[in-house]
């Protein structure tokens, strides 16, 4: 198992990173108003919270 020198982590972590980045990208594309919070533990994405705001006219 080699190391990804840009982060110093095993290459085996790459699929999880790719999955997290894809989820973030998808959230950004779908979200019109709101926020995205990414939780990191020990340099790894472990949670993604997407909050959508919906406003209704009077």
N, C-alpha and C positions, 0 to 999 in steps of 0.2 A: 504494500500500500504506500503510494507516494504522498508527498505533501504538496499542497497548493501554497506555493511560496508567498503569494500576495497576502495571505492571512495566517499562514503557519498551521493550518488545520489539515487533517487527512483528506484525501480526495473522496473518501467514502461519504463525507458530509455534503458533497456537492449536490446530489439529488434533493436533499432536504432544503438547501439554500435555493435551488432553482424553483422548487415548489413554493417556497415562501415568497420569492420575488414575483412569481406568476400570480399568486393570490393578491399581492399588493397592487400589481399592475391592473388586474381585473377590477379590484375595488376602485381604483382611481378612474378607470374608464366608465364605470357604472354610476359613480357618485356625482350628483349635481351640486348638492349643498350638504355639508356635514364635515365629519372628521374621520381620520384613520389614525389609530394608535398602534404602534408596533412595540411589543414587549420583548426585550433581549435579556437572556441569561447566559453568562459565560461566553459572550460573543456570538450566540446563536438566537435566531428568531424563534420564540416559543409560543407567541400568541399574537393574534391580529384582531383588533376591535374596530368595527366599522359602524359609525353612527350616522344615520341619514336624518336630515332635517327636512320636514315638510311644512310649508307655510300655506295657509288658506286665506283667500281674500275675504273681505267682509261682505 
